[in-house]
Amino acid sequence: MDAKKFLLIDEVAELCRTSPSTVRFWIQSGRLRSLRPGRRRLIAATELQRFLEGRPRNPKDRMNNAG
């Protein structure tokens, strides 16, 4: 990631080589956290990095992915 702290949905989609609707699905399903300070959704670069590395958000996520 570069020095930019937050990314828009379109930017995340481009980086992940997927569609913006897929990124919205990840957000709605709780797999990717985002902020909504106004009309736009913002994804922290550190949150995207966590998501791409496959690390769970918290211990509950790890248990839910076990089976």
C-alpha positions, -999 to 999 in steps of 0.1 A, spaced: 0 0 0 11 35 -6 10 64 20 -27 70 13 -46 61 45 -81 55 30 -94 41 -3 -127 43 -21 -147 12 -31 -137 17 -67 -100 19 -58 -102 -13 -37 -120 -30 -66 -92 -20 -90 -65 -31 -66 -82 -65 -61 -91 -68 -98 -128 -73 -90 -160 -53 -93 -172 -26 -70 -203 -47 -63 -180 -75 -50 -163 -50 -26 -197 -39 -14 -206 -75 -8 -174 -80 13 -184 -49 33 -221 -60 38 -211 -95 48 -186 -82 74 -155 -95 58 -141 -60 51 -146 -31 74 -154 4 61 -162 39 73 -190 61 60 -183 97 71 -207 110 45 -221 96 13 -189 76 4 -176 45 19 -139 45 29 -117 15 35 -86 20 56 -54 8 38 -45 -13 69 -79 -29 68 -75 -39 32 -41 -53 39 -56 -74 68 -83 -86 44 -59 -95 16 -36 -114 40 -67 -135 51 -64 -126 88 -96 -127 107 -110 -94 122 -113 -109 157 -113 -142 175 -150 -148 167 -142 -147 129 -116 -174 134 -141 -197 151 -168 -190 124 -143 -199 96 -134 -232 113 -163 -251 100 
